[in-house]
Structure formats: structure tokens, C-alpha cells
Amino acid sequence: MLIKKHTCREEILKTVSKIIKRKSKNEFTPSEVIECMTNNKTIYAESTIRTHIVAKCCINAPNNHATVYNDFERIGHGLYKLIKPNI
């Protein structure tokens, strides 16, 4: 049986989608994502998850990484939204 491994970004996107669907509001905090992923036994460190959310995947973060994605937008202090939600 082949087990598909998810990248940190893929796991974060799935987790964010679940969070905003549960809240019925397109907003989340990195802490919510970290807590949910930790509860689901993620293999990724808290620092890796946080870096993806606040920097690598955030459209309005300074571009300090070789690879960046436009998945999230910072909408307040410690508050983000998914750019293309499916809620």
C-alpha cells in the first residue's frame, strides 16, 4: 500500500480549510493551525508551520524566501485569511 506524504504547505492548507469551515468565517490564527495539526499528529515542527503561515505562504509578507506562495493574507495582528476559500 502506497502512503502519500503531504508537504507542510498541503497539510496547513487542509487544516486552514477545516478551521474556517468550522468557524464559518474566513479567518484564523497560526496558533489555531498549530494546535489542530499537533492534535492530528503532524510531523512538522511548530516553527516550520508558523514560518509557512506568516512568511512563505503570506501574500503581504516580506519576500525573504526562495519559494513563496500566495495562499494567505495577513488581515490583522496574528490574524490571517485564506485567499481562495472553499467555504
mmCIF file as gemmi writes it, N, C-alpha and C atoms, coordinates in Angstrom:
data_model
loop_
_atom_site.group_PDB
_atom_site.id
_atom_site.type_symbol
_atom_site.label_atom_id
_atom_site.label_alt_id
_atom_site.label_comp_id
_atom_site.label_asym_id
_atom_site.label_entity_id
_atom_site.label_seq_id
_atom_site.pdbx_PDB_ins_code
_atom_site.Cartn_x
_atom_site.Cartn_y
_atom_site.Cartn_z
_atom_site.occupancy
_atom_site.B_iso_or_equiv
_atom_site.pdbx_formal_charge
_atom_site.auth_seq_id
_atom_site.auth_asym_id
_atom_site.pdbx_PDB_model_num
ATOM 1 N N . MET Axp A 1 ? 0.843 -1.178 0 1 0 ? 1 A 1
ATOM 2 C CA . MET Axp A 1 ? 0 0 0 1 0 ? 1 A 1
ATOM 3 C C . MET Axp A 1 ? 0.891 1.245 0 1 0 ? 1 A 1
ATOM 4 N N . LEU Axp A 2 ? 0.644 2.144 -0.914 1 0 ? 2 A 1
ATOM 5 C CA . LEU Axp A 2 ? 1.415 3.376 -1.039 1 0 ? 2 A 1
ATOM 6 C C . LEU Axp A 2 ? 0.797 4.457 -0.166 1 0 ? 2 A 1
ATOM 7 N N . ILE Axp A 3 ? 1.598 5.046 0.71 1 0 ? 3 A 1
ATOM 8 C CA . ILE Axp A 3 ? 1.131 6.122 1.576 1 0 ? 3 A 1
ATOM 9 C C . ILE Axp A 3 ? 1.628 7.433 1.006 1 0 ? 3 A 1
ATOM 10 N N . LYS Axp A 4 ? 0.704 8.315 0.687 1 0 ? 4 A 1
ATOM 11 C CA . LYS Axp A 4 ? 1.069 9.617 0.136 1 0 ? 4 A 1
ATOM 12 C C . LYS Axp A 4 ? 1.502 10.538 1.257 1 0 ? 4 A 1
ATOM 13 N N . LYS Axp A 5 ? 2.685 11.111 1.107 1 0 ? 5 A 1
ATOM 14 C CA . LYS Axp A 5 ? 3.171 12.062 2.094 1 0 ? 5 A 1
ATOM 15 C C . LYS Axp A 5 ? 2.753 13.457 1.67 1 0 ? 5 A 1
ATOM 16 N N . HIS Axp A 6 ? 2.317 14.238 2.622 1 0 ? 6 A 1
ATOM 17 C CA . HIS Axp A 6 ? 1.899 15.607 2.357 1 0 ? 6 A 1
ATOM 18 C C . HIS Axp A 6 ? 3.017 16.557 2.735 1 0 ? 6 A 1
ATOM 19 N N . THR Axp A 7 ? 3.153 17.61 1.946 1 0 ? 7 A 1
ATOM 20 C CA . THR Axp A 7 ? 4.093 18.649 2.329 1 0 ? 7 A 1
ATOM 21 C C . THR Axp A 7 ? 3.495 19.438 3.477 1 0 ? 7 A 1
ATOM 22 N N . CYS Axp A 8 ? 4.33 20.214 4.137 1 0 ? 8 A 1
ATOM 23 C CA . CYS Axp A 8 ? 3.834 21.056 5.219 1 0 ? 8 A 1
ATOM 24 C C . CYS Axp A 8 ? 2.767 22.001 4.684 1 0 ? 8 A 1
ATOM 25 N N . ARG Axp A 9 ? 3.011 22.601 3.549 1 0 ? 9 A 1
ATOM 26 C CA . ARG Axp A 9 ? 2.045 23.529 2.947 1 0 ? 9 A 1
ATOM 27 C C . ARG Axp A 9 ? 0.709 22.847 2.696 1 0 ? 9 A 1
ATOM 28 N N . GLU Axp A 10 ? 0.726 21.64 2.135 1 0 ? 10 A 1
ATOM 29 C CA . GLU Axp A 10 ? -0.523 20.917 1.862 1 0 ? 10 A 1
ATOM 30 C C . GLU Axp A 10 ? -1.29 20.639 3.148 1 0 ? 10 A 1
ATOM 31 N N . GLU Axp A 11 ? -0.563 20.237 4.17 1 0 ? 11 A 1
ATOM 32 C CA . GLU Axp A 11 ? -1.209 19.94 5.45 1 0 ? 11 A 1
ATOM 33 C C . GLU Axp A 11 ? -1.787 21.208 6.077 1 0 ? 11 A 1
ATOM 34 N N . ILE Axp A 12 ? -1.066 22.309 5.973 1 0 ? 12 A 1
ATOM 35 C CA . ILE Axp A 12 ? -1.559 23.586 6.501 1 0 ? 12 A 1
ATOM 36 C C . ILE Axp A 12 ? -2.815 24.013 5.763 1 0 ? 12 A 1
ATOM 37 N N . LEU Axp A 13 ? -2.805 23.933 4.442 1 0 ? 13 A 1
ATOM 38 C CA . LEU Axp A 13 ? -3.975 24.348 3.652 1 0 ? 13 A 1
ATOM 39 C C . LEU Axp A 13 ? -5.207 23.526 4.011 1 0 ? 13 A 1
ATOM 40 N N . LYS Axp A 14 ? -5.043 22.224 4.187 1 0 ? 14 A 1
ATOM 41 C CA . LYS Axp A 14 ? -6.171 21.373 4.581 1 0 ? 14 A 1
ATOM 42 C C . LYS Axp A 14 ? -6.67 21.758 5.975 1 0 ? 14 A 1
ATOM 43 N N . THR Axp A 15 ? -5.745 22.012 6.867 1 0 ? 15 A 1
ATOM 44 C CA . THR Axp A 15 ? -6.108 22.38 8.232 1 0 ? 15 A 1
ATOM 45 C C . THR Axp A 15 ? -6.819 23.725 8.268 1 0 ? 15 A 1
ATOM 46 N N . VAL Axp A 16 ? -6.3 24.703 7.551 1 0 ? 16 A 1
ATOM 47 C CA . VAL Axp A 16 ? -6.93 26.03 7.492 1 0 ? 16 A 1
ATOM 48 C C . VAL Axp A 16 ? -8.336 25.919 6.928 1 0 ? 16 A 1
ATOM 49 N N . SER Axp A 17 ? -8.505 25.136 5.88 1 0 ? 17 A 1
ATOM 50 C CA . SER Axp A 17 ? -9.843 24.96 5.296 1 0 ? 17 A 1
ATOM 51 C C . SER Axp A 17 ? -10.826 24.401 6.322 1 0 ? 17 A 1
ATOM 52 N N . LYS Axp A 18 ? -10.381 23.431 7.115 1 0 ? 18 A 1
ATOM 53 C CA . LYS Axp A 18 ? -11.244 22.857 8.153 1 0 ? 18 A 1
ATOM 54 C C . LYS Axp A 18 ? -11.586 23.897 9.22 1 0 ? 18 A 1
ATOM 55 N N . ILE Axp A 19 ? -10.597 24.689 9.606 1 0 ? 19 A 1
ATOM 56 C CA . ILE Axp A 19 ? -10.811 25.696 10.653 1 0 ? 19 A 1
ATOM 57 C C . ILE Axp A 19 ? -11.825 26.745 10.202 1 0 ? 19 A 1
ATOM 58 N N . ILE Axp A 20 ? -11.647 27.281 8.999 1 0 ? 20 A 1
ATOM 59 C CA . ILE Axp A 20 ? -12.557 28.341 8.555 1 0 ? 20 A 1
ATOM 60 C C . ILE Axp A 20 ? -13.948 27.79 8.254 1 0 ? 20 A 1
ATOM 61 N N . LYS Axp A 21 ? -14.019 26.544 7.839 1 0 ? 21 A 1
ATOM 62 C CA . LYS Axp A 21 ? -15.336 25.936 7.627 1 0 ? 21 A 1
ATOM 63 C C . LYS Axp A 21 ? -16.049 25.771 8.964 1 0 ? 21 A 1
ATOM 64 N N . ARG Axp A 22 ? -15.323 25.313 9.983 1 0 ? 22 A 1
ATOM 65 C CA . ARG Axp A 22 ? -15.9 25.126 11.312 1 0 ? 22 A 1
ATOM 66 C C . ARG Axp A 22 ? -16.362 26.459 11.897 1 0 ? 22 A 1
ATOM 67 N N . LYS Axp A 23 ? -15.578 27.519 11.676 1 0 ? 23 A 1
ATOM 68 C CA . LYS Axp A 23 ? -15.901 28.835 12.219 1 0 ? 23 A 1
ATOM 69 C C . LYS Axp A 23 ? -16.925 29.589 11.364 1 0 ? 23 A 1
ATOM 70 N N . SER Axp A 24 ? -17.13 29.154 10.119 1 0 ? 24 A 1
ATOM 71 C CA . SER Axp A 24 ? -17.974 29.854 9.143 1 0 ? 24 A 1
ATOM 72 C C . SER Axp A 24 ? -17.498 31.294 8.953 1 0 ? 24 A 1
ATOM 73 N N . LYS Axp A 25 ? -16.208 31.474 9.042 1 0 ? 25 A 1
ATOM 74 C CA . LYS Axp A 25 ? -15.603 32.795 8.875 1 0 ? 25 A 1
ATOM 75 C C . LYS Axp A 25 ? -14.19 32.601 8.346 1 0 ? 25 A 1
ATOM 76 N N . ASN Axp A 26 ? -13.83 33.346 7.326 1 0 ? 26 A 1
ATOM 77 C CA . ASN Axp A 26 ? -12.524 33.196 6.704 1 0 ? 26 A 1
ATOM 78 C C . ASN Axp A 26 ? -11.455 33.973 7.478 1 0 ? 26 A 1
ATOM 79 N N . GLU Axp A 27 ? -11.109 33.43 8.636 1 0 ? 27 A 1
ATOM 80 C CA . GLU Axp A 27 ? -10 33.975 9.411 1 0 ? 27 A 1
ATOM 81 C C . GLU Axp A 27 ? -9.488 32.9 10.351 1 0 ? 27 A 1
ATOM 82 N N . PHE Axp A 28 ? -8.195 32.982 10.633 1 0 ? 28 A 1
ATOM 83 C CA . PHE Axp A 28 ? -7.56 32.008 11.514 1 0 ? 28 A 1
ATOM 84 C C . PHE Axp A 28 ? -6.276 32.604 12.078 1 0 ? 28 A 1
ATOM 85 N N . THR Axp A 29 ? -5.785 31.976 13.136 1 0 ? 29 A 1
ATOM 86 C CA . THR Axp A 29 ? -4.506 32.377 13.718 1 0 ? 29 A 1
ATOM 87 C C . THR Axp A 29 ? -3.513 31.229 13.528 1 0 ? 29 A 1
ATOM 88 N N . PRO Axp A 30 ? -2.229 31.543 13.492 1 0 ? 30 A 1
ATOM 89 C CA . PRO Axp A 30 ? -1.24 30.47 13.425 1 0 ? 30 A 1
ATOM 90 C C . PRO Axp A 30 ? -1.378 29.493 14.597 1 0 ? 30 A 1
ATOM 91 N N . SER Axp A 31 ? -1.714 29.993 15.761 1 0 ? 31 A 1
ATOM 92 C CA . SER Axp A 31 ? -1.868 29.126 16.935 1 0 ? 31 A 1
ATOM 93 C C . SER Axp A 31 ? -2.972 28.102 16.739 1 0 ? 31 A 1
ATOM 94 N N . GLU Axp A 32 ? -4.076 28.511 16.108 1 0 ? 32 A 1
ATOM 95 C CA . GLU Axp A 32 ? -5.165 27.559 15.827 1 0 ? 32 A 1
ATOM 96 C C . GLU Axp A 32 ? -4.688 26.441 14.907 1 0 ? 32 A 1
ATOM 97 N N . VAL Axp A 33 ? -3.931 26.82 13.893 1 0 ? 33 A 1
ATOM 98 C CA . VAL Axp A 33 ? -3.432 25.829 12.933 1 0 ? 33 A 1
ATOM 99 C C . VAL Axp A 33 ? -2.448 24.88 13.618 1 0 ? 33 A 1
ATOM 100 N N . ILE Axp A 34 ? -1.529 25.444 14.392 1 0 ? 34 A 1
ATOM 101 C CA . ILE Axp A 34 ? -0.539 24.63 15.091 1 0 ? 34 A 1
ATOM 102 C C . ILE Axp A 34 ? -1.218 23.654 16.049 1 0 ? 34 A 1
ATOM 103 N N . GLU Axp A 35 ? -2.19 24.139 16.807 1 0 ? 35 A 1
ATOM 104 C CA . GLU Axp A 35 ? -2.908 23.275 17.751 1 0 ? 35 A 1
ATOM 105 C C . GLU Axp A 35 ? -3.613 22.129 17.027 1 0 ? 35 A 1
ATOM 106 N N . CYS Axp A 36 ? -4.297 22.448 15.953 1 0 ? 36 A 1
ATOM 107 C CA . CYS Axp A 36 ? -5.026 21.429 15.194 1 0 ? 36 A 1
ATOM 108 C C . CYS Axp A 36 ? -4.068 20.405 14.58 1 0 ? 36 A 1
ATOM 109 N N . MET Axp A 37 ? -2.98 20.89 13.984 1 0 ? 37 A 1
ATOM 110 C CA . MET Axp A 37 ? -2.018 19.977 13.369 1 0 ? 37 A 1
ATOM 111 C C . MET Axp A 37 ? -1.323 19.115 14.416 1 0 ? 37 A 1
ATOM 112 N N . THR Axp A 38 ? -1.015 19.692 15.56 1 0 ? 38 A 1
ATOM 113 C CA . THR Axp A 38 ? -0.393 18.933 16.644 1 0 ? 38 A 1
ATOM 114 C C . THR Axp A 38 ? -1.339 17.851 17.141 1 0 ? 38 A 1
ATOM 115 N N . ASN Axp A 39 ? -2.609 18.195 17.296 1 0 ? 39 A 1
ATOM 116 C CA . ASN Axp A 39 ? -3.615 17.21 17.727 1 0 ? 39 A 1
ATOM 117 C C . ASN Axp A 39 ? -3.772 16.082 16.721 1 0 ? 39 A 1
ATOM 118 N N . ASN Axp A 40 ? -3.5 16.394 15.446 1 0 ? 40 A 1
ATOM 119 C CA . ASN Axp A 40 ? -3.596 15.378 14.39 1 0 ? 40 A 1
ATOM 120 C C . ASN Axp A 40 ? -2.26 14.695 14.123 1 0 ? 40 A 1
ATOM 121 N N . LYS Axp A 41 ? -1.316 14.854 15.048 1 0 ? 41 A 1
ATOM 122 C CA . LYS Axp A 41 ? -0.02 14.158 15 1 0 ? 41 A 1
ATOM 123 C C . LYS Axp A 41 ? 0.827 14.531 13.777 1 0 ? 41 A 1
ATOM 124 N N . THR Axp A 42 ? 0.901 15.816 13.475 1 0 ? 42 A 1
ATOM 125 C CA . THR Axp A 42 ? 1.733 16.263 12.366 1 0 ? 42 A 1
ATOM 126 C C . THR Axp A 42 ? 3.199 15.919 12.619 1 0 ? 42 A 1
ATOM 127 N N . ILE Axp A 43 ? 3.943 15.773 11.556 1 0 ? 43 A 1
ATOM 128 C CA . ILE Axp A 43 ? 5.379 15.529 11.681 1 0 ? 43 A 1
ATOM 129 C C . ILE Axp A 43 ? 6.161 16.838 11.675 1 0 ? 43 A 1
ATOM 130 N N . TYR Axp A 44 ? 5.476 17.948 11.414 1 0 ? 44 A 1
ATOM 131 C CA . TYR Axp A 44 ? 6.151 19.233 11.257 1 0 ? 44 A 1
ATOM 132 C C . TYR Axp A 44 ? 6.264 19.99 12.576 1 0 ? 44 A 1
ATOM 133 N N . ALA Axp A 45 ? 7.402 20.644 12.745 1 0 ? 45 A 1
ATOM 134 C CA . ALA Axp A 45 ? 7.657 21.427 13.954 1 0 ? 45 A 1
ATOM 135 C C . ALA Axp A 45 ? 6.803 22.686 13.959 1 0 ? 45 A 1
ATOM 136 N N . GLU Axp A 46 ? 6.511 23.168 15.154 1 0 ? 46 A 1
ATOM 137 C CA . GLU Axp A 46 ? 5.734 24.403 15.3 1 0 ? 46 A 1
ATOM 138 C C . GLU Axp A 46 ? 6.388 25.546 14.523 1 0 ? 46 A 1
ATOM 139 N N . SER Axp A 47 ? 7.698 25.66 14.586 1 0 ? 47 A 1
ATOM 140 C CA . SER Axp A 47 ? 8.401 26.744 13.89 1 0 ? 47 A 1
ATOM 141 C C . SER Axp A 47 ? 8.25 26.642 12.373 1 0 ? 47 A 1
ATOM 142 N N . THR Axp A 48 ? 8.217 25.443 11.843 1 0 ? 48 A 1
ATOM 143 C CA . THR Axp A 48 ? 8.033 25.242 10.399 1 0 ? 48 A 1
ATOM 144 C C . THR Axp A 48 ? 6.631 25.662 9.978 1 0 ? 48 A 1
ATOM 145 N N . ILE Axp A 49 ? 5.645 25.279 10.751 1 0 ? 49 A 1
ATOM 146 C CA . ILE Axp A 49 ? 4.251 25.636 10.458 1 0 ? 49 A 1
ATOM 147 C C . ILE Axp A 49 ? 4.086 27.15 10.504 1 0 ? 49 A 1
ATOM 148 N N . ARG Axp A 50 ? 4.597 27.753 11.57 1 0 ? 50 A 1
ATOM 149 C CA . ARG Axp A 50 ? 4.477 29.206 11.738 1 0 ? 50 A 1
ATOM 150 C C . ARG Axp A 50 ? 5.178 29.951 10.595 1 0 ? 50 A 1
ATOM 151 N N . THR Axp A 51 ? 6.371 29.508 10.211 1 0 ? 51 A 1
ATOM 152 C CA . THR Axp A 51 ? 7.1 30.15 9.112 1 0 ? 51 A 1
ATOM 153 C C . THR Axp A 51 ? 6.315 30.074 7.812 1 0 ? 51 A 1
ATOM 154 N N . HIS Axp A 52 ? 5.701 28.947 7.537 1 0 ? 52 A 1
ATOM 155 C CA . HIS Axp A 52 ? 4.883 28.821 6.331 1 0 ? 52 A 1
ATOM 156 C C . HIS Axp A 52 ? 3.727 29.817 6.357 1 0 ? 52 A 1
ATOM 157 N N . ILE Axp A 53 ? 3.03 29.901 7.471 1 0 ? 53 A 1
ATOM 158 C CA . ILE Axp A 53 ? 1.843 30.759 7.548 1 0 ? 53 A 1
ATOM 159 C C . ILE Axp A 53 ? 2.211 32.233 7.445 1 0 ? 53 A 1
ATOM 160 N N . VAL Axp A 54 ? 3.16 32.676 8.261 1 0 ? 54 A 1
ATOM 161 C CA . VAL Axp A 54 ? 3.424 34.114 8.351 1 0 ? 54 A 1
ATOM 162 C C . VAL Axp A 54 ? 4.387 34.634 7.301 1 0 ? 54 A 1
ATOM 163 N N . ALA Axp A 55 ? 5.101 33.761 6.602 1 0 ? 55 A 1
ATOM 164 C CA . ALA Axp A 55 ? 6.095 34.232 5.637 1 0 ? 55 A 1
ATOM 165 C C . ALA Axp A 55 ? 5.978 33.57 4.272 1 0 ? 55 A 1
ATOM 166 N N . LYS Axp A 56 ? 6.236 32.281 4.189 1 0 ? 56 A 1
ATOM 167 C CA . LYS Axp A 56 ? 6.306 31.61 2.885 1 0 ? 56 A 1
ATOM 168 C C . LYS Axp A 56 ? 4.983 31.606 2.113 1 0 ? 56 A 1
ATOM 169 N N . CYS Axp A 57 ? 3.872 31.569 2.813 1 0 ? 57 A 1
ATOM 170 C CA . CYS Axp A 57 ? 2.567 31.447 2.159 1 0 ? 57 A 1
ATOM 171 C C . CYS Axp A 57 ? 1.709 32.702 2.288 1 0 ? 57 A 1
ATOM 172 N N . CYS Axp A 58 ? 2.282 33.785 2.777 1 0 ? 58 A 1
ATOM 173 C CA . CYS Axp A 58 ? 1.519 35.008 3.016 1 0 ? 58 A 1
ATOM 174 C C . CYS Axp A 58 ? 1.827 36.042 1.944 1 0 ? 58 A 1
ATOM 175 N N . ILE Axp A 59 ? 0.789 36.475 1.259 1 0 ? 59 A 1
ATOM 176 C CA . ILE Axp A 59 ? 0.93 37.376 0.114 1 0 ? 59 A 1
ATOM 177 C C . ILE Axp A 59 ? 1.504 38.741 0.5 1 0 ? 59 A 1
ATOM 178 N N . ASN Axp A 60 ? 1.241 39.214 1.711 1 0 ? 60 A 1
ATOM 179 C CA . ASN Axp A 60 ? 1.718 40.541 2.081 1 0 ? 60 A 1
ATOM 180 C C . ASN Axp A 60 ? 2.843 40.498 3.122 1 0 ? 60 A 1
ATOM 181 N N . ALA Axp A 61 ? 3.611 39.401 3.117 1 0 ? 61 A 1
ATOM 182 C CA . ALA Axp A 61 ? 4.8 39.297 3.965 1 0 ? 61 A 1
ATOM 183 C C . ALA Axp A 61 ? 6.028 39.687 3.139 1 0 ? 61 A 1
ATOM 184 N N . PRO Axp A 62 ? 7.079 40.165 3.797 1 0 ? 62 A 1
ATOM 185 C CA . PRO Axp A 62 ? 8.318 40.449 3.063 1 0 ? 62 A 1
ATOM 186 C C . PRO Axp A 62 ? 8.823 39.188 2.366 1 0 ? 62 A 1
ATOM 187 N N . ASN Axp A 63 ? 9.348 39.343 1.179 1 0 ? 63 A 1
ATOM 188 C CA . ASN Axp A 63 ? 9.803 38.211 0.381 1 0 ? 63 A 1
ATOM 189 C C . ASN Axp A 63 ? 11.233 37.846 0.778 1 0 ? 63 A 1
ATOM 190 N N . ASN Axp A 64 ? 11.36 36.961 1.775 1 0 ? 64 A 1
ATOM 191 C CA . ASN Axp A 64 ? 12.662 36.539 2.27 1 0 ? 64 A 1
ATOM 192 C C . ASN Axp A 64 ? 12.969 35.079 1.979 1 0 ? 64 A 1
ATOM 193 N N . HIS Axp A 65 ? 12.154 34.432 1.163 1 0 ? 65 A 1
ATOM 194 C CA . HIS Axp A 65 ? 12.329 33.011 0.876 1 0 ? 65 A 1
ATOM 195 C C . HIS Axp A 65 ? 12.436 32.792 -0.63 1 0 ? 65 A 1
ATOM 196 N N . ALA Axp A 66 ? 13.166 31.752 -1.012 1 0 ? 66 A 1
ATOM 197 C CA . ALA Axp A 66 ? 13.344 31.442 -2.43 1 0 ? 66 A 1
ATOM 198 C C . ALA Axp A 66 ? 12.028 31.045 -3.09 1 0 ? 66 A 1
ATOM 199 N N . THR Axp A 67 ? 11.207 30.316 -2.36 1 0 ? 67 A 1
ATOM 200 C CA . THR Axp A 67 ? 9.911 29.894 -2.876 1 0 ? 67 A 1
ATOM 201 C C . THR Axp A 67 ? 8.831 30.46 -1.973 1 0 ? 67 A 1
ATOM 202 N N . VAL Axp A 68 ? 7.877 31.167 -2.585 1 0 ? 68 A 1
ATOM 203 C CA . VAL Axp A 68 ? 6.766 31.736 -1.82 1 0 ? 68 A 1
ATOM 204 C C . VAL Axp A 68 ? 5.449 31.397 -2.515 1 0 ? 68 A 1
ATOM 205 N N . TYR Axp A 69 ? 4.369 31.437 -1.744 1 0 ? 69 A 1
ATOM 206 C CA . TYR Axp A 69 ? 3.034 31.129 -2.257 1 0 ? 69 A 1
ATOM 207 C C . TYR Axp A 69 ? 2.074 32.223 -1.822 1 0 ? 69 A 1
ATOM 208 N N . ASN Axp A 70 ? 1.029 32.403 -2.571 1 0 ? 70 A 1
ATOM 209 C CA . ASN Axp A 70 ? 0.012 33.415 -2.259 1 0 ? 70 A 1
ATOM 210 C C . ASN Axp A 70 ? -1.244 32.749 -1.716 1 0 ? 70 A 1
ATOM 211 N N . ASP Axp A 71 ? -1.09 32.05 -0.604 1 0 ? 71 A 1
ATOM 212 C CA . ASP Axp A 71 ? -2.212 31.314 -0.018 1 0 ? 71 A 1
ATOM 213 C C . ASP Axp A 71 ? -2.979 32.132 1.01 1 0 ? 71 A 1
ATOM 214 N N . PHE Axp A 72 ? -2.267 32.939 1.796 1 0 ? 72 A 1
ATOM 215 C CA . PHE Axp A 72 ? -2.868 33.66 2.906 1 0 ? 72 A 1
ATOM 216 C C . PHE Axp A 72 ? -2.599 35.15 2.797 1 0 ? 72 A 1
ATOM 217 N N . GLU Axp A 73 ? -3.452 35.912 3.483 1 0 ? 73 A 1
ATOM 218 C CA . GLU Axp A 73 ? -3.248 37.353 3.607 1 0 ? 73 A 1
ATOM 219 C C . GLU Axp A 73 ? -3.364 37.714 5.079 1 0 ? 73 A 1
ATOM 220 N N . ARG Axp A 74 ? -2.424 38.496 5.565 1 0 ? 74 A 1
ATOM 221 C CA . ARG Axp A 74 ? -2.487 38.975 6.948 1 0 ? 74 A 1
ATOM 222 C C . ARG Axp A 74 ? -3.525 40.084 7.002 1 0 ? 74 A 1
ATOM 223 N N . ILE Axp A 75 ? -4.522 39.927 7.886 1 0 ? 75 A 1
ATOM 224 C CA . ILE Axp A 75 ? -5.61 40.906 7.969 1 0 ? 75 A 1
ATOM 225 C C . ILE Axp A 75 ? -5.638 41.633 9.301 1 0 ? 75 A 1
ATOM 226 N N . GLY Axp A 76 ? -4.734 41.279 10.181 1 0 ? 76 A 1
ATOM 227 C CA . GLY Axp A 76 ? -4.64 41.914 11.495 1 0 ? 76 A 1
ATOM 228 C C . GLY Axp A 76 ? -3.481 41.308 12.25 1 0 ? 76 A 1
ATOM 229 N N . HIS Axp A 77 ? -3.238 41.813 13.44 1 0 ? 77 A 1
ATOM 230 C CA . HIS Axp A 77 ? -2.135 41.29 14.248 1 0 ? 77 A 1
ATOM 231 C C . HIS Axp A 77 ? -2.388 39.826 14.584 1 0 ? 77 A 1
ATOM 232 N N . GLY Axp A 78 ? -1.578 38.926 14.001 1 0 ? 78 A 1
ATOM 233 C CA . GLY Axp A 78 ? -1.727 37.5 14.258 1 0 ? 78 A 1
ATOM 234 C C . GLY Axp A 78 ? -2.967 36.884 13.65 1 0 ? 78 A 1
ATOM 235 N N . LEU Axp A 79 ? -3.58 37.559 12.688 1 0 ? 79 A 1
ATOM 236 C CA . LEU Axp A 79 ? -4.824 37.09 12.078 1 0 ? 79 A 1
ATOM 237 C C . LEU Axp A 79 ? -4.659 37.033 10.565 1 0 ? 79 A 1
ATOM 238 N N . TYR Axp A 80 ? -5.064 35.914 9.985 1 0 ? 80 A 1
ATOM 239 C CA . TYR Axp A 80 ? -4.887 35.672 8.557 1 0 ? 80 A 1
ATOM 240 C C . TYR Axp A 80 ? -6.181 35.185 7.932 1 0 ? 80 A 1
ATOM 241 N N . LYS Axp A 81 ? -6.245 35.307 6.602 1 0 ? 81 A 1
ATOM 242 C CA . LYS Axp A 81 ? -7.38 34.732 5.87 1 0 ? 81 A 1
ATOM 243 C C . LYS Axp A 81 ? -6.832 33.939 4.695 1 0 ? 81 A 1
ATOM 244 N N . LEU Axp A 82 ? -7.605 32.965 4.267 1 0 ? 82 A 1
ATOM 245 C CA . LEU Axp A 82 ? -7.282 32.158 3.098 1 0 ? 82 A 1
ATOM 246 C C . LEU Axp A 82 ? -7.686 32.952 1.875 1 0 ? 82 A 1
ATOM 247 N N . ILE Axp A 83 ? -6.786 33.088 0.897 1 0 ? 83 A 1
ATOM 248 C CA . ILE Axp A 83 ? -7.059 33.899 -0.287 1 0 ? 83 A 1
ATOM 249 C C . ILE Axp A 83 ? -8.201 33.309 -1.128 1 0 ? 83 A 1
ATOM 250 N N . LYS Axp A 84 ? -8.198 31.987 -1.327 1 0 ? 84 A 1
ATOM 251 C CA . LYS Axp A 84 ? -9.241 31.347 -2.134 1 0 ? 84 A 1
ATOM 252 C C . LYS Axp A 84 ? -9.971 30.303 -1.294 1 0 ? 84 A 1
ATOM 253 N N . PRO Axp A 85 ? -10.874 30.763 -0.426 1 0 ? 85 A 1
ATOM 254 C CA . PRO Axp A 85 ? -11.572 29.801 0.443 1 0 ? 85 A 1
ATOM 255 C C . PRO Axp A 85 ? -12.638 29.012 -0.312 1 0 ? 85 A 1
ATOM 256 N N . ASN Axp A 86 ? -12.896 27.834 0.191 1 0 ? 86 A 1
ATOM 257 C CA . ASN Axp A 86 ? -13.956 26.985 -0.363 1 0 ? 86 A 1
ATOM 258 C C . ASN Axp A 86 ? -15.037 26.754 0.678 1 0 ? 86 A 1
ATOM 259 N N . ILE Axp A 87 ? -15.399 27.803 1.418 1 0 ? 87 A 1
ATOM 260 C CA . ILE Axp A 87 ? -16.419 27.616 2.454 1 0 ? 87 A 1
ATOM 261 C C . ILE Axp A 87 ? -17.792 27.944 1.931 1 0 ? 87 A 1
